[in-house]
Amino acid sequence: MKINTYTLGELQANCYLLEHEGEALIIDPADDSSFLLEEVLRRNLKLVALLGTHGHFDHVMAVGEIQMSFNVPFYIHKKDQFLIDRLENTAEHFLGHKQIIIPPKLIEHIQSGEFQISNFKFNILHTPGHTPGGLSFYFPEEKEVFTGDTLFAGAIGRTDLSYSNKKDLWSSLKLLLALPEETTINAGHGESSYIGQEKAILG
């Protein structure tokens, strides 16, 4: 599996385009649908799904527009559906200007457990705290985990939002730090890291 990492949008969110056997899976499409659509076509890939680590606008604004070109499902935890429902208002609040966002469709709610989308096999970890429906996607064979805004290189997710929960975040961090130490952390912002490295910092 090949992982292509792009930093997109005003808030510099990381988007991941995964390639495997001619198919593509996009994790957190951020807000640049045109760029991502061009990448899928340029690489001659078949897009099979979109995944959201959580419902914050800077990670999922492009979902609806991508779905206009590719009729693929968008997977997210049901507890973050309320954030999807208010994408435009939240984006305007944080960015200070109005955003026109095409609402996601074909939304599928997912929970913890083993999961397979076409040729992609991975484990879904429910990692709440930053948001109630935070998810991490762990690919055991490749030793890669996509943590959204739960765990970063040298930092953890913020919990000062009205729906955040510090206790839940620490439980989620404990779950992530139990993964093999050589596992690469692909976070929602910033550089990548390794479980062993963050475990040494957080204890």
C-alpha positions, 0 to 999 in steps of 0.5 A: 500500500502506498500512502500519499500525504497532502497538507491542504486548506487554511488550517493545514490539515493532512489528507491521505490518499492511499493506493492499493492494487489500482484502488484509492481510499481517501482519509480526511479529504480536507477542503481541496476537492479539485486537487484530490480529484486530479490526483485520483485521475492522474494516478489512474485509480478507482476511488472506493471510499472516503473516511473521516477521522472526525467531523471537523470542517477542516478535515471533511469539507471536500467530501460532498464535492468529491462525491459529485464526481465519484459516487462513493460512500463517506464513512464516519462515526455516528457521534460526529454526525452533528458536526457534519450537519453544521459544517458551513456554520462552523467553518464560517465561525473559525475562518471568519468568512462564509464557506459554500460547502456541498453537504456529504451524501451516502454517509455510512456510520462505522464503529470499532472493529475489523473493516474491509473496503474492497482491497483495503483491510484495517481496524477501526478504533473509536478514539473519542475525546477531541470529538465524541466520534473520533476514529483512528484507522489502523493498518496492522500489516503496514504498521500505519495508523491514522489518528486525526486530531487525537495524537500528533507528533509531540502533542495531543488533541485539544479538549477545550471544545464544548463537546470534548472530553479530557478523560475520553481523550486519555483513554483513547491515547492509552489505546493508541499507545498500546499499538506496536511501537514501530507503528507510524502515526499519520496525524491530522496536522503536522509531521508523522511520528511513531508510537514508540516515540510518543509513548516515551513522551507521554508515558 
